[in-house]
């Protein structure tokens, strides 16, 4: 099982210090988070894609390419690649290039995004969101898997004899997760192709997350990719830890209360009760995370948000240290217990290459 962190790259006021990082500081600090996560023994670093203030990561491949040069082991991913407003040709080429630069340590998560104004900025209509996600991804898969592509659809100009360059590393495209919080159509899309399904698992109660994952698992089996247990599932989560749980609650409260997402709604304690938000001691976060399996089944990837909302960079780095030293080793051991033999590991480039070669070598 893979454990890592993800960031949305927001610029937010620190309500305690009264300071806000500038864009340059925030971008550089995001890379520092990735490097620190590798040093702490985590498996994955993922960044969002946003094209509107107060967010800075408008070019994930640029950031991840730079991060690839600063790291050697950690998997570099997106926590959203906008399949709706990006041209699938550009996605195919950008991520194949990144795959080469990172020696295969790349996967990506397709998503529609949650900011309506982005659609017209890129010449799209938000009412076509689902249709764009379906059509664009169908084209992207062909661009990665076929040398010459003839294609015609609703949302872009036709292609005739087009070859995306560079070709995927070792002839194997990056593994794709489809991320969605609320859209069953996206869970269906992930199941149809046998790709991974990632549920952010932050803002919604566990019964909603459970329904989405069960839908994906059921349809994964329906399309003949394996049993429901063999479907590839990832979960998000948000955490803040201190040795003493009361210190964790006290420290995060002003950031929670001022958050544009959380602030003004249910209290911190109510939100923790109603959603998977995990604030407390390392042991409490371990117990909370292990309970995810009760409704998600045995899954393959767990990512934590440790920054954002104006949380100081130093505190975010400390969260990574706690994850690496106290939390993830226990989670690895506990999640491994009683894990059915047929539940696959999280896909890696090496594993995908090996599987592709095995398929080629199989007798007709």
Secondary structure by P-SEA (a helix, b strand, c coil): ccccccccccccccccccccccaaaaaaaaaaaaaaaaaacccbbbbbbbcccccccccaaaaaaaaaaacccbbbbbcccccccccaaaaaaaaaaaaaaacccbbbbbbccccccccccccccccaaaaaaaaaaaaaaaaacccbbbbcccccccccccccccccccccccbbbbbbcccaaaaaaaaaacbbbbbccccccaaaaaaaaaaaaaaaaaacccccccbbbbbbbcccccccaaaaaaaaaaaaaacccccccccaaaaaaacccccccaaaaaaaaaacccccccccbbbbbcccccccaaaaaaaaaaaacccaaaaaaaaaccccccccccccaaaaaaaaaaaaaccc
